[in-house]
């Protein structure tokens, strides 16, 4: 007998990929603003992500004025090992992508067999992504409480990913409701800790299945940790989507390169996640193919304690238990007691049902 726990399977379709339980994790290389406004660098990043085994590349198609109006607001970040302080407006403005650039990058991703998606900050940005043929939208953690924008994403009918960094459960619930009120159910939630890099004690992978159960959606991880441990752990915890900041070189200038994953590390992450998926396997309880040999060679059978003549009626003291497991199992020994042997059984003989009249 095999026992399998049956649960509702939520699956989101993105292009030709199915995202959800029982499907391989969707691994996203988040280029973000690591292209530094350089389209050649952006295209090279896409090619490197594809070569490393990613399923998708993600960019950001914001307009700086959507979220920064005070040009006196400063931002401090690490670049090439040094602290840099500059106006937020200037930093973001030089990395903006217009519709033509987005189309160029999507074409490059298509050429490499990658999904292309981006994080818009306005209805205009959503329309840009629709216009170039994206099949997916992403809402960043900083925009989780922008319910009007989330509603606009839902109204497109497109699959949408909501990242939940910094959020309370109530804020996540509000965002999910705003999306679902549009009638769109194509939703994925990402657990995220908006800390760069995230310390291990704040990763909280245990939240993944909770998000999935509470909101009845596929879940994943937007990973800001150093290394591959969290991403691999997310695969074990049922993460269907794994997103990691990606750069060609952590020594490039810019705010996000230093904590991003380079191509060699992404290749390692992909390999570890795929190995983890194999280890998670099936929830069906029963012997695996390799265990079938173990059941034969290492399990016990009922065997004869001494030489027994034909016609002998088996008593409890005639039976002991030895390898291999090719005969009657010890759990069935009582069923042999009182049965008559059809032929002689030498000492150590493995009893089968064919030995009895």
LUMKOLZA-383482 format. One line per 4 residues: number of its first residue (from 0); their letters; for each residue x, y, z of N, C-alpha, C. Coordinates in steps of 0.02 Angstrom, whole numbers, padded with zeros to 5 digits. Example, Ala and Ser with C-alpha at 12.3 -4.5 7.8 and 13.67 -1.06 7.14 Angstrom:
BEGIN
0) AS) 00660:-00284:00390:00615:-00225:00390:00660:-00165:00390  00642:-00112:00354:00684:-00053:00357:00645:00002:00394
//
This chain:
BEGIN
0) XXXX) 00042:-00060:00000:00000:00000:00000:00044:00062:00000  00025:00112:-00040:00059:00176:-00040:00011:00230:-00016  00036:00276:00023:-00004:00331:00048:00025:00396:00021  -00018:00438:-00007:00005:00502:-00034:-00040:00557:-00007
4) XXXX) -00009:00609:00020:-00046:00667:00044:-00066:00709:-00016  -00130:00719:-00025:-00155:00756:-00083:-00170:00828:-00062  -00140:00875:-00098:-00153:00946:-00085:-00170:00979:-00151  -00209:01032:-00146:-00225:01071:-00206:-00160:01097:-00236
8) XXXX) -00153:01089:-00301:-00093:01112:-00335:-00107:01175:-00374  -00078:01231:-00351:-00085:01294:-00385:-00028:01300:-00435  -00044:01307:-00498:00006:01312:-00550:-00006:01375:-00592  00046:01414:-00601:00043:01474:-00642:00080:01461:-00706
12) XXXX) 00051:01479:-00762:00082:01469:-00827:00116:01532:-00850  00182:01529:-00862:00220:01586:-00888:00253:01562:-00952  00225:01584:-01008:00250:01559:-01072:00239:01484:-01075  00292:01447:-01088:00286:01374:-01091:00307:01341:-01026
16) XXXX) 00316:01382:-00973:00337:01355:-00908:00280:01353:-00859  00274:01298:-00822:00226:01291:-00768:00262:01304:-00703  00235:01349:-00662:00267:01367:-00599:00220:01348:-00542  00243:01305:-00499:00203:01282:-00443:00230:01217:-00416
20) XXXX) 00197:01189:-00365:00219:01125:-00336:00223:01071:-00391  00270:01027:-00382:00283:00971:-00429:00316:00994:-00494  00335:01058:-00498:00372:01083:-00555:00438:01111:-00531  00488:01110:-00574:00554:01134:-00554:00551:01209:-00539
24) XXXX) 00593:01231:-00492:00594:01301:-00471:00613:01345:-00530  00580:01402:-00534:00592:01453:-00585:00647:01498:-00558  00706:01496:-00588:00764:01531:-00562:00774:01596:-00602  00772:01651:-00565:00774:01718:-00596:00840:01753:-00579
28) XXXX) 00875:01774:-00630:00934:01817:-00620:00910:01889:-00623  00910:01922:-00566:00886:01991:-00563:00944:02038:-00580  00945:02060:-00642:00995:02110:-00662:00978:02177:-00630  00913:02192:-00625:00893:02253:-00592:00924:02314:-00625
32) XXXX) 00963:02351:-00586:00999:02409:-00613:01073:02395:-00621  01092:02332:-00618:01163:02315:-00625:01190:02322:-00696  01147:02344:-00742:01171:02361:-00810:01202:02430:-00812  01191:02470:-00758:01222:02537:-00752:01203:02584:-00810
36) XXXX) 01146:02570:-00843:01126:02612:-00899:01162:02597:-00964  01200:02543:-00964:01241:02523:-01022:01208:02463:-01055  01180:02472:-01115:01144:02418:-01149:01190:02360:-01168  01251:02374:-01183:01298:02320:-01198:01308:02276:-01136
40) XXXX) 01315:02308:-01079:01322:02271:-01017:01259:02231:-01001  01201:02262:-01015:01138:02228:-01003:01132:02165:-01046  01149:02171:-01110:01145:02113:-01155:01195:02059:-01135  01254:02079:-01115:01303:02030:-01093:01280:01994:-01030
44) XXXX) 01245:02030:-00986:01218:02000:-00925:01165:01947:-00942  01124:01962:-00991:01073:01913:-01011:01106:01850:-01037  01156:01857:-01079:01191:01799:-01107:01223:01757:-01052  01254:01792:-01003:01287:01756:-00948:01237:01720:-00904
48) XXXX) 01179:01750:-00892:01127:01718:-00852:01102:01655:-00886  01093:01659:-00952:01070:01600:-00989:01122:01544:-00986  01185:01562:-00995:01239:01512:-00994:01245:01479:-00925  01228:01516:-00873:01232:01489:-00805:01172:01446:-00787
52) XXXX) 01120:01446:-00829:01064:01401:-00817:01002:01434:-00789  00998:01501:-00787:00939:01535:-00762:00880:01523:-00809  00819:01531:-00782:00758:01526:-00822:00735:01593:-00847  00755:01646:-00811:00728:01712:-00826:00777:01765:-00806
56) XXXX) 00770:01824:-00836:00806:01884:-00814:00755:01937:-00797  00769:01975:-00744:00724:02028:-00724:00761:02095:-00723  00727:02146:-00750:00753:02214:-00749:00704:02258:-00711  00715:02323:-00711:00670:02372:-00680:00656:02427:-00730
60) XXXX) 00592:02439:-00743:00574:02493:-00790:00534:02547:-00753  00568:02578:-00706:00539:02632:-00668:00549:02699:-00703  00514:02749:-00679:00529:02819:-00692:00548:02849:-00625  00606:02877:-00621:00632:02901:-00557:00582:02948:-00523
64) XXXX) 00548:02989:-00562:00501:03037:-00534:00441:03003:-00501  00431:02938:-00515:00375:02902:-00484:00385:02894:-00409  00448:02895:-00387:00459:02882:-00315:00511:02928:-00283  00544:02971:-00321:00591:03019:-00292:00575:03088:-00322
68) XXXX) 00555:03134:-00280:00542:03203:-00302:00590:03252:-00270  00615:03234:-00211:00661:03278:-00175:00733:03260:-00196  00763:03304:-00235:00829:03290:-00260:00883:03298:-00207  00863:03318:-00148:00911:03324:-00093:00918:03259:-00055
72) XXXX) 00873:03210:-00070:00878:03145:-00036:00941:03109:-00059  00982:03091:-00011:01046:03058:-00027:01041:02983:-00015  01086:02947:-00047:01090:02874:-00039:01162:02855:-00028  01174:02814:00022:01241:02790:00036:01245:02716:00021
76) XXXX) 01294:02696:-00018:01301:02626:-00036:01374:02608:-00044  01387:02542:-00050:01454:02517:-00060:01466:02503:-00134  01521:02528:-00160:01539:02516:-00229:01614:02508:-00234  01636:02452:-00261:01707:02436:-00266:01743:02442:-00199
80) XXXX) 01708:02421:-00147:01737:02419:-00081:01738:02486:-00044  01710:02537:-00074:01710:02602:-00043:01639:02628:-00034  01630:02672:00015:01566:02704:00026:01556:02760:-00024  01497:02761:-00054:01480:02814:-00102:01416:02847:-00077
84) XXXX) 01414:02913:-00079:01355:02951:-00061:01337:02996:-00120  01276:02989:-00145:01254:03031:-00200:01178:03039:-00196  01150:03088:-00232:01077:03097:-00233:01043:03035:-00261  00989:03013:-00228:00951:02956:-00253:00928:02969:-00325
88) XXXX) 00906:03029:-00338:00881:03046:-00405:00933:03032:-00458  00993:03053:-00447:01046:03044:-00497:01062:02970:-00507  01065:02933:-00451:01082:02863:-00456:01031:02824:-00497  00967:02835:-00482:00915:02798:-00518:00906:02822:-00589
92) XXXX) 00914:02887:-00599:00900:02916:-00665:00946:02886:-00718  01008:02874:-00702:01054:02850:-00753:01042:02777:-00772  00998:02743:-00735:00984:02672:-00749:00914:02661:-00776  00878:02714:-00793:00811:02707:-00820:00813:02671:-00888
96) XXXX) 00759:02634:-00901:00752:02599:-00966:00687:02621:-00998  00690:02644:-01061:00629:02662:-01096:00602:02601:-01134  00545:02610:-01168:00512:02554:-01201:00557:02523:-01254  00591:02564:-01293:00634:02537:-01346:00690:02494:-01317
100) XXXX) 00719:02517:-01261:00773:02478:-01230:00746:02413:-01200  00686:02417:-01170:00655:02356:-01145:00643:02306:-01201  00619:02330:-01258:00606:02286:-01314:00671:02253:-01338  00724:02292:-01339:00789:02266:-01360:00812:02210:-01312
104) XXXX) 00803:02222:-01248:00825:02173:-01198:00781:02110:-01200  00716:02120:-01210:00673:02061:-01215:00692:02019:-01276  00706:02052:-01331:00727:02016:-01391:00791:01976:-01377  00837:02006:-01339:00899:01970:-01322:00884:01910:-01278
108) XXXX) 00839:01919:-01229:00820:01863:-01185:00787:01808:-01226  00742:01826:-01271:00709:01777:-01314:00761:01737:-01353  00810:01772:-01378:00862:01739:-01418:00900:01687:-01378  00905:01699:-01313:00941:01652:-01269:00894:01603:-01234
112) XXXX) 00830:01604:-01252:00783:01557:-01223:00763:01573:-01151  00769:01636:-01132:00751:01657:-01064:00686:01696:-01063  00647:01687:-01010:00592:01733:-00997:00621:01801:-00980  00586:01854:-01000:00606:01922:-00983:00548:01955:-00946
116) XXXX) 00562:01984:-00888:00511:02023:-00854:00543:02080:-00817  00502:02124:-00790:00528:02186:-00761:00481:02211:-00707  00506:02258:-00668:00467:02289:-00614:00448:02360:-00634  00385:02371:-00651:00363:02439:-00668:00342:02477:-00604
120) XXXX) 00341:02543:-00610:00320:02584:-00553:00261:02628:-00571  00229:02614:-00628:00171:02654:-00649:00130:02615:-00698  00069:02640:-00711:00027:02608:-00762:00061:02613:-00830  00095:02669:-00843:00131:02676:-00906:00185:02622:-00912
124) XXXX) 00219:02607:-00857:00270:02555:-00858:00240:02486:-00872  00180:02474:-00843:00145:02411:-00857:00129:02405:-00932  00105:02460:-00960:00087:02460:-01031:00148:02449:-01075  00205:02476:-01054:00267:02464:-01092:00282:02389:-01095
128) XXXX) 00274:02356:-01038:00290:02284:-01036:00239:02244:-01076  00176:02265:-01073:00126:02231:-01115:00143:02240:-01189  00164:02300:-01207:00176:02317:-01277:00233:02276:-01307  00282:02258:-01266:00339:02220:-01293:00328:02144:-01286
132) XXXX) 00271:02125:-01259:00253:02054:-01258:00274:02015:-01197  00285:02048:-01141:00301:02012:-01079:00241:01970:-01057  00254:01913:-01027:00200:01870:-01003:00195:01872:-00927  00233:01916:-00895:00238:01916:-00823:00253:01986:-00797
136) XXXX) 00225:02003:-00740:00240:02066:-00706:00268:02053:-00637  00310:02098:-00613:00339:02091:-00546:00328:02156:-00508  00303:02150:-00447:00295:02208:-00403:00346:02203:-00347  00385:02256:-00338:00437:02254:-00287:00410:02265:-00217
140) XXXX) 00450:02245:-00167:00429:02252:-00097:00413:02324:-00079  00450:02372:-00108:00438:02442:-00091:00371:02466:-00116  00342:02430:-00165:00278:02450:-00194:00220:02405:-00171  00230:02365:-00119:00178:02318:-00098:00116:02354:-00073
144) XXXX) 00124:02413:-00044:00065:02449:-00019:00036:02497:-00071  00063:02497:-00132:00034:02536:-00187:-00022:02495:-00218  -00079:02494:-00185:-00132:02449:-00204:-00162:02465:-00272  -00162:02530:-00290:-00188:02548:-00356:-00146:02517:-00411
148) XXXX) -00080:02519:-00403:-00036:02489:-00453:-00045:02414:-00456  -00052:02382:-00397:-00063:02310:-00395:-00128:02292:-00430  -00180:02333:-00418:-00243:02323:-00453:-00236:02329:-00528  -00195:02377:-00550:-00183:02385:-00622:-00147:02325:-00651
152) XXXX) -00101:02296:-00612:-00068:02235:-00634:-00119:02179:-00641  -00163:02172:-00593:-00214:02120:-00597:-00259:02128:-00657  -00276:02190:-00674:-00321:02202:-00729:-00293:02182:-00797  -00227:02175:-00801:-00197:02153:-00864:-00212:02080:-00879
156) XXXX) -00229:02041:-00827:-00238:01969:-00835:-00173:01931:-00837  -00117:01967:-00829:-00051:01935:-00832:-00033:01903:-00765  00007:01851:-00769:00036:01823:-00707:00078:01877:-00674  00072:01881:-00608:00105:01934:-00570:00138:01906:-00508
160) XXXX) 00197:01932:-00493:00235:01912:-00434:00237:01971:-00387  00217:01959:-00324:00220:02011:-00272:00275:01992:-00223  00323:02036:-00213:00375:02025:-00164:00353:02057:-00098  00367:02023:-00042:00336:02042:00022:00386:02067:00074
164) XXXX) 00444:02091:00053:00493:02117:00101:00464:02175:00141  00481:02177:00205:00462:02230:00252:00388:02229:00271  00350:02180:00246:00277:02182:00252:00251:02147:00315  00196:02173:00340:00157:02137:00391:00109:02090:00355
168) XXXX) 00081:02043:00393:00032:01997:00364:-00028:02036:00337  -00048:02088:00373:-00105:02128:00351:-00091:02163:00286  -00030:02188:00277:-00013:02222:00214:-00012:02173:00155  00013:02113:00168:00012:02062:00116:-00060:02045:00097
172) XXXX) -00102:02038:00147:-00173:02022:00135:-00206:02077:00094  -00192:02140:00110:-00221:02196:00072:-00199:02192:-00001  -00134:02178:-00013:-00108:02175:-00081:-00140:02117:-00120  -00145:02059:-00088:-00175:02001:-00121:-00248:02015:-00138
176) XXXX) -00284:02046:-00092:-00355:02063:-00105:-00361:02112:-00163  -00317:02163:-00164:-00320:02212:-00218:-00309:02179:-00285  -00265:02130:-00287:-00251:02095:-00350:-00311:02051:-00368  -00336:02012:-00321:-00388:01964:-00337:-00456:01996:-00350
180) XXXX) -00466:02056:-00326:-00528:02091:-00340:-00537:02106:-00414  -00483:02102:-00452:-00486:02112:-00524:-00509:02048:-00560  -00514:01993:-00523:-00532:01929:-00553:-00473:01889:-00578  -00413:01916:-00568:-00352:01882:-00590:-00327:01838:-00533
184) XXXX) -00316:01774:-00547:-00291:01727:-00496:-00219:01706:-00510  -00188:01736:-00561:-00120:01716:-00581:-00069:01752:-00538  -00062:01729:-00475:-00023:01765:-00425:00029:01720:-00392  00089:01746:-00384:00143:01713:-00348:00167:01761:-00294
188) XXXX) 00177:01736:-00234:00204:01777:-00179:00276:01755:-00165  00319:01805:-00157:00388:01792:-00138:00401:01814:-00067  00426:01768:-00026:00453:01789:00038:00518:01827:00025  00528:01880:00063:00587:01922:00051:00605:01957:00116
192) XXXX) 00669:01961:00130:00694:02003:00184:00734:02060:00152  00708:02121:00159:00739:02178:00125:00797:02205:00164  00849:02165:00167:00911:02182:00202:00968:02155:00160  01019:02196:00148:01070:02179:00098:01141:02181:00128
196) XXXX) 01173:02123:00136:01144:02056:00129:01104:02037:00191  01058:01991:00183:01017:01969:00239:01056:01923:00285  01058:01938:00351:01092:01893:00397:01053:01827:00404  01088:01772:00414:01054:01706:00417:00995:01703:00464
200) XXXX) 01001:01736:00522:00947:01732:00572:00884:01770:00551  00888:01808:00496:00829:01845:00473:00801:01819:00408  00826:01761:00386:00802:01733:00322:00731:01706:00330  00719:01667:00383:00652:01642:00399:00619:01603:00342
204) XXXX) 00652:01552:00318:00624:01511:00264:00559:01477:00284  00548:01470:00349:00486:01438:00372:00424:01477:00350  00433:01539:00329:00375:01578:00307:00349:01556:00239  00389:01522:00200:00367:01503:00133:00303:01461:00133
208) XXXX) 00302:01404:00168:00241:01365:00167:00183:01400:00200  00197:01444:00248:00143:01482:00281:00110:01528:00230  00150:01565:00192:00122:01608:00140:00080:01568:00090  00106:01510:00071:00070:01469:00023:00003:01446:00050
212) XXXX) 00003:01424:00114:-00059:01399:00144:-00109:01454:00158  -00085:01511:00184:-00131:01566:00202:-00164:01596:00140  -00125:01606:00087:-00152:01641:00029:-00166:01595:-00031  -00152:01531:-00023:-00169:01482:-00075:-00138:01500:-00142
216) XXXX) -00072:01511:-00140:-00034:01531:-00200:00032:01494:-00203  00062:01488:-00262:00132:01466:-00265:00177:01518:-00231  00230:01496:-00199:00274:01542:-00163:00346:01531:-00184  00386:01582:-00170:00457:01577:-00184:00496:01623:-00140
220) XXXX) 00560:01632:-00158:00606:01672:-00117:00640:01724:-00160  00636:01787:-00139:00679:01839:-00166:00738:01843:-00118  00794:01817:-00139:00850:01802:-00094:00902:01857:-00094  00913:01886:-00036:00964:01938:-00029:01022:01916:00016
224) XXXX) 01029:01851:00027:01084:01826:00067:01147:01819:00026  01202:01810:00060:01264:01791:00027:01265:01716:00017  01289:01693:-00041:01295:01621:-00052:01232:01589:-00078  01231:01522:-00075:01177:01483:-00105:01134:01445:-00055
228) XXXX) 01151:01449:00009:01116:01408:00059:01042:01423:00062  01024:01487:00064:00953:01506:00071:00913:01484:00010  00941:01495:-00049:00906:01475:-00110:00895:01400:-00113  00947:01363:-00094:00940:01290:-00093:00888:01269:-00041
232) XXXX) 00890:01301:00017:00841:01286:00069:00771:01302:00047  00762:01355:00008:00696:01373:-00017:00668:01317:-00061  00711:01286:-00100:00688:01230:-00142:00663:01173:-00099  00698:01159:-00044:00675:01107:00003:00609:01126:00035
236) XXXX) 00597:01191:00046:00537:01214:00080:00478:01225:00032  00486:01205:-00029:00430:01211:-00076:00430:01274:-00118  00486:01310:-00118:00490:01371:-00158:00488:01356:-00232  00440:01385:-00267:00431:01373:-00338:00468:01425:-00380
240) XXXX) 00491:01478:-00347:00522:01535:-00382:00581:01558:-00340  00639:01563:-00369:00699:01585:-00333:00731:01642:-00372  00736:01699:-00340:00761:01759:-00373:00824:01783:-00336  00875:01800:-00374:00938:01820:-00345:00968:01877:-00387
244) XXXX) 00992:01929:-00353:01026:01984:-00388:01086:01956:-00426  01096:01983:-00486:01147:01954:-00531:01188:02010:-00562  01254:01998:-00564:01301:02045:-00595:01354:02006:-00632  01382:02037:-00682:01439:02006:-00716:01501:02008:-00672
248) XXXX) 01506:02060:-00630:01567:02070:-00590:01549:02113:-00530  01561:02087:-00470:01544:02125:-00410:01588:02187:-00401  01639:02194:-00440:01682:02253:-00436:01661:02309:-00484  01606:02298:-00520:01580:02352:-00562:01553:02408:-00518
252) XXXX) 01554:02470:-00542:01527:02526:-00503:01451:02522:-00499  01424:02541:-00441:01351:02541:-00433:01331:02512:-00366  01269:02525:-00345:01248:02509:-00277:01235:02435:-00263  01219:02396:-00315:01195:02327:-00302:01246:02273:-00321
256) XXXX) 01299:02291:-00353:01346:02240:-00378:01379:02201:-00321  01396:02234:-00267:01437:02203:-00216:01402:02145:-00180  01335:02147:-00176:01300:02091:-00144:01266:02045:-00194  01278:02055:-00258:01247:02014:-00310:01288:01951:-00324
260) XXXX) 01257:01905:-00358:01289:01841:-00376:01320:01847:-00445  01382:01824:-00452:01414:01826:-00518:01398:01762:-00557  01418:01758:-00620:01398:01699:-00661:01419:01632:-00632  01479:01627:-00605:01501:01563:-00576:01457:01544:-00516
264) XXXX) 01441:01593:-00475:01398:01579:-00417:01327:01561:-00438  01302:01594:-00490:01235:01577:-00514:01234:01506:-00541  01287:01486:-00576:01292:01418:-00602:01290:01367:-00544  01326:01383:-00491:01325:01340:-00432:01257:01337:-00400
268) XXXX) 01224:01395:-00395:01157:01397:-00366:01109:01354:-00406  01110:01361:-00471:01065:01321:-00513:01076:01247:-00502  01139:01226:-00500:01155:01155:-00490:01129:01131:-00422  01138:01172:-00370:01117:01151:-00303:01041:01149:-00297
272) XXXX) 01007:01197:-00327:00934:01197:-00325:00907:01136:-00363  00936:01121:-00420:00912:01063:-00458:00925:00998:-00419  00981:00995:-00384:00994:00936:-00342:00944:00932:-00285  00929:00990:-00255:00881:00991:-00200:00812:00967:-00223
276) XXXX) 00792:00988:-00284:00728:00966:-00310:00725:00891:-00317  00780:00861:-00339:00781:00788:-00343:00773:00756:-00274  00805:00787:-00224:00801:00760:-00156:00731:00768:-00126  00697:00823:-00142:00629:00832:-00117:00584:00778:-00145
280) XXXX) 00589:00767:-00210:00555:00711:-00242:00480:00711:-00233  00452:00652:-00220:00380:00643:-00217:00357:00634:-00145  00295:00656:-00132:00265:00646:-00066:00234:00577:-00059  00234:00539:-00112:00206:00471:-00110:00250:00427:-00066
284) XXXX) 00219:00397:-00015:00256:00356:00034:00256:00283:00011  00315:00256:00001:00323:00187:-00021:00395:00177:-00043  00416:00115:-00054:00486:00102:-00073:00504:00134:-00139  00565:00161:-00143:00590:00187:-00206:00617:00129:-00248
288) XXXX) 00636:00145:-00310:00662:00092:-00354:00724:00060:-00323  00769:00101:-00297:00831:00072:-00269:00817:00033:-00206  00764:00052:-00169:00748:00015:-00108:00719:-00054:-00121  00696:-00065:-00182:00668:-00131:-00198:00720:-00185:-00189
292) XXXX) 00783:-00169:-00204:00837:-00218:-00193:00849:-00228:-00119  00842:-00174:-00081:00851:-00180:-00009:00798:-00223:00023  00737:-00217:-00001:00683:-00259:00026:00697:-00333:00014  00727:-00348:-00042:00744:-00418:-00058:00804:-00442:-00018
296) XXXX) 00856:-00400:-00014:00920:-00423:00014:00925:-00414:00089  00893:-00362:00116:00905:-00344:00186:00846:-00355:00233  00787:-00363:00206:00730:-00379:00248:00734:-00452:00271  00694:-00470:00320:00694:-00538:00349:00636:-00579:00322
300) XXXX) 00646:-00644:00321:00594:-00692:00303:00587:-00744:00360  00531:-00779:00360:00522:-00836:00404:00563:-00895:00377  00606:-00925:00418:00647:-00981:00396:00642:-01037:00447  00661:-01098:00423:00658:-01157:00466:00714:-01158:00517
304) XXXX) 00697:-01170:00581:00747:-01173:00634:00790:-01235:00626  00759:-01292:00608:00794:-01356:00598:00767:-01390:00536  00797:-01448:00520:00772:-01488:00464:00702:-01512:00482  00655:-01502:00436:00585:-01521:00448:00562:-01569:00393
308) XXXX) 00528:-01624:00411:00507:-01673:00361:00444:-01651:00325  00431:-01681:00268:00369:-01669:00233:00311:-01690:00277  00256:-01654:00276:00197:-01669:00316:00200:-01639:00385  00257:-01610:00404:00263:-01580:00470:00216:-01520:00476
312) XXXX) 00181:-01518:00534:00137:-01461:00548:00178:-01408:00586  00182:-01351:00557:00226:-01299:00584:00201:-01273:00652  00249:-01269:00699:00236:-01241:00765:00277:-01176:00772  00260:-01132:00818:00297:-01069:00826:00372:-01079:00834
316) XXXX) 00392:-01132:00871:00462:-01144:00884:00500:-01169:00822  00464:-01185:00768:00497:-01206:00705:00520:-01147:00663  00501:-01087:00683:00511:-01028:00640:00559:-00979:00673  00607:-00957:00634:00649:-00900:00655:00653:-00852:00596
320) XXXX) 00688:-00797:00605:00689:-00744:00554:00760:-00730:00531  00771:-00733:00465:00837:-00721:00436:00830:-00687:00368  00885:-00659:00345:00888:-00634:00276:00892:-00692:00228  00874:-00683:00164:00847:-00623:00130:00772:-00617:00139
324) XXXX) 00744:-00562:00114:00673:-00549:00121:00632:-00574:00064  00648:-00633:00039:00613:-00659:-00020:00555:-00705:-00002  00547:-00720:00062:00494:-00765:00082:00439:-00731:00121  00405:-00770:00162:00350:-00743:00204:00381:-00697:00256
328) XXXX) 00353:-00637:00263:00380:-00588:00309:00367:-00608:00381  00410:-00587:00429:00399:-00603:00499:00330:-00582:00524  00303:-00527:00498:00238:-00503:00520:00183:-00554:00504  00197:-00600:00457:00147:-00650:00438:00162:-00720:00467
332) XXXX) 00207:-00723:00514:00228:-00788:00541:00170:-00827:00572  00125:-00792:00604:00069:-00827:00638:00025:-00863:00587  00025:-00840:00525:-00016:-00872:00474:00013:-00939:00452  00078:-00951:00467:00110:-01015:00448:00100:-01068:00501
336) XXXX) 00088:-01047:00563:00079:-01095:00618:00017:-01138:00606  00026:-01204:00610:-00029:-01251:00599:-00034:-01274:00527  00007:-01246:00483:00007:-01266:00412:00053:-01327:00403  00035:-01372:00356:00072:-01434:00343:00119:-01425:00284
340) XXXX) 00182:-01444:00294:00232:-01439:00241:00216:-01489:00186  00219:-01468:00124:00206:-01513:00067:00269:-01551:00048  00327:-01526:00070:00391:-01561:00058:00439:-01544:00114  00494:-01582:00118:00541:-01570:00172:00572:-01500:00165
344) XXXX) 00588:-01471:00224:00619:-01405:00226:00683:-01410:00267  00741:-01402:00237:00803:-01406:00274:00811:-01344:00320  00855:-01351:00367:00869:-01295:00413:00889:-01232:00373  00859:-01177:00391:00874:-01113:00358:00832:-01102:00296
348) XXXX) 00788:-01150:00279:00746:-01143:00220:00701:-01081:00227  00699:-01040:00175:00655:-00980:00175:00585:-01002:00154  00537:-00993:00200:00470:-01016:00187:00434:-00968:00137  00399:-01000:00089:00354:-00963:00044:00286:-00998:00048
352) XXXX) 00235:-00967:00021:00168:-00996:00024:00165:-01062:-00014  00213:-01073:-00061:00212:-01135:-00100:00236:-01195:-00061  00263:-01184:00000:00290:-01240:00040:00235:-01279:00077  00173:-01256:00074:00121:-01286:00116:00063:-01313:00075
356) X) 00034:-01365:00104:-00024:-01396:00072:-00084:-01349:00077
//
